[in-house]
Amino acid sequence: MQITQFVLDIVACYYYTYSRIQTDSCGNGEVYAAYFGSFLLTSYLFLFINFFNKTYKDDKPKKSKTQ
């Protein structure tokens, strides 16, 4: 669920950043804040994906039942 949340947040933040760059009248924030927010959310997404892979993915080889 956390990864899905970050994907949705990134879509919204990228959309705002694109809108802010295209038109200077969109919102009251600064452009560097939009870039920083996009970078921060993207890095959090990669960190959560890394955490998920290390925690929930089984990298150990499976033992067969016939042994």
KAMOTA-V519230 format. One record per backbone hydrogen bond with DSSP energy under -0.5 kcal/mol. CO is the residue of the C=O (numbers start at 1). NH is the residue of the N-H. If there is no record, write none. Layout:
co:CO nh:NH
co:CO nh:NH
//
This chain:
co:1 nh:5
co:2 nh:6
co:3 nh:7
co:4 nh:8
co:5 nh:9
co:6 nh:10
co:7 nh:11
co:8 nh:12
co:9 nh:13
co:10 nh:14
co:11 nh:15
co:12 nh:16
co:13 nh:17
co:14 nh:18
co:15 nh:19
co:16 nh:20
co:17 nh:21
co:18 nh:22
co:19 nh:23
co:23 nh:26
co:25 nh:27
co:30 nh:34
co:31 nh:35
co:32 nh:36
co:33 nh:37
co:34 nh:38
co:35 nh:39
co:36 nh:40
co:37 nh:41
co:38 nh:42
co:39 nh:43
co:40 nh:44
co:41 nh:45
co:42 nh:46
co:43 nh:47
co:44 nh:48
co:45 nh:49
co:46 nh:50
co:47 nh:51
co:48 nh:52
co:49 nh:53
co:50 nh:54
co:51 nh:55
co:52 nh:56
co:52 nh:57
co:53 nh:57
co:57 nh:59
co:64 nh:67
//
